[in-house]
Amino acid sequence: MSSIATPPNVIHLAKPTPSRHELTEFEDGECYPLELADILINAYSRPGELVFDPFVGSGTTLVAAQAAGRRGLGLEIHAERVEWCRARLDDPSWVRHGDATIMEAYTLPTVDLVLTSPPYMTRLHHPENPLTGYQTTDGDYLRYLTELANVFKSAVALLRPNGKLVVNIANMIDAGHVTSLAWDMAARLHTIADFEREIVIDWEPAPDWITMDYCLVYTKRM
Ligand SMILES: C[S@@+](CC[C@H](N)C(=O)[O-])C[C@H]1O[C@@H](n2cnc3c(N)ncnc32)[C@H](O)[C@@H]1O
């Protein structure tokens, strides 16, 4: 599939003003802006196609998919977030209350685009496990990388041939310690799908906990 409106190498974004709900429910920077989802959905899918987000969060991907005339499907582990997202959509059945780490347990259709931003973890001092929605304290960075890569592998299995996987992911700094999460994940993702390109997100103002933010774009191997 040729891209419809190829995004630039660098996307300049103003940090969005969070809604009152996002302020109380989400960490700073946890939600990406509608504008970013809109650019990526228009670039990597066509009207009527199905966009899948295994980590729905506040529902940005699905709200942008709806606005762009695509269909949507997503998983979210937190029941209250599921309800919040459903209220933002014309078709609440797009959001399923579920665990992306056991995606194969659900009957999910073939999808045309996987677009997501996973829950993040620093490599040090981070007992909260991102993949239980930070609800357990058995966090382990290397295990997290393996489990997250397995989520992407399962999501790519749902993709049609030549469909795109687009992952928004950052390298981070916390108390002087850098976590090269984007690089660590990229090292695993290249065994799952064909790397196509990276897009740099240039935030204004730049968040103090990010060294650089990316969208990594992959194509499903034939
Ligand atoms: C970074 S947020 C996604 C933000 C989203 N892009 C947005 O703009 O709102 C990641 C979401 O994944 C959810 N999550 C974490 N572990 C999960 C799992 N195993 N299965 C499904 N959702 C999960 C978290 O509760 C969180 O809402």
The ligand as a Tripos MOL2 file, in Angstrom:
@<TRIPOS>MOLECULE
LIG
   27    29     1     0     0
SMALL
NO_CHARGES

@<TRIPOS>ATOM
      1 C1          0.0230    5.2480   27.3030 C.3       1 LIG1
      2 S1         -1.6480    4.8210   27.6050 S.3       1 LIG1
      3 C2         -2.3340    5.0060   25.9740 C.3       1 LIG1
      4 C3         -2.6390    6.4130   25.6860 C.3       1 LIG1
      5 C4         -3.3980    6.6720   24.4120 C.3       1 LIG1
      6 N1         -2.5140    6.6600   23.2660 N.3       1 LIG1
      7 C5         -4.1230    7.9870   24.5520 C.2       1 LIG1
      8 O1         -3.8190    8.9490   23.8120 O.co2     1 LIG1
      9 O2         -4.9540    8.0890   25.4430 O.co2     1 LIG1
     10 C6         -1.5740    3.0790   27.8070 C.3       1 LIG1
     11 C7         -2.8840    2.4500   28.2440 C.3       1 LIG1
     12 O3         -2.7140    1.0270   28.2220 O.3       1 LIG1
     13 C8         -3.4740    0.4670   29.2730 C.3       1 LIG1
     14 N2         -2.9270   -0.8740   29.5530 N.ar      1 LIG1
     15 C9         -1.8670   -1.2140   30.3100 C.ar      1 LIG1
     16 N3         -1.6730   -2.5470   30.2880 N.ar      1 LIG1
     17 C10        -2.6170   -3.0480   29.4710 C.ar      1 LIG1
     18 C11        -2.9220   -4.3650   29.0230 C.ar      1 LIG1
     19 N4         -2.2060   -5.4270   29.4400 N.pl3     1 LIG1
     20 N5         -3.9520   -4.5380   28.1760 N.ar      1 LIG1
     21 C12        -4.7000   -3.4680   27.7480 C.ar      1 LIG1
     22 N6         -4.4640   -2.2030   28.1550 N.ar      1 LIG1
     23 C13        -3.4330   -1.9910   28.9940 C.ar      1 LIG1
     24 C14        -3.3000    1.4530   30.4080 C.3       1 LIG1
     25 O4         -4.3620    1.3300   31.3510 O.3       1 LIG1
     26 C15        -3.3220    2.7980   29.6590 C.3       1 LIG1
     27 O5         -4.6200    3.3260   29.6470 O.3       1 LIG1
@<TRIPOS>BOND
     1     1     2 1
     2     2     3 1
     3     2    10 1
     4     3     4 1
     5     4     5 1
     6     5     6 1
     7     5     7 1
     8     7     8 2
     9     7     9 1
    10    10    11 1
    11    11    12 1
    12    11    26 1
    13    12    13 1
    14    13    14 1
    15    13    24 1
    16    14    15 ar
    17    14    23 ar
    18    15    16 ar
    19    16    17 ar
    20    17    18 ar
    21    17    23 ar
    22    18    19 1
    23    18    20 ar
    24    20    21 ar
    25    21    22 ar
    26    22    23 ar
    27    24    25 1
    28    24    26 1
    29    26    27 1
@<TRIPOS>SUBSTRUCTURE
     1 LIG1         1 GROUP 0 **** ****
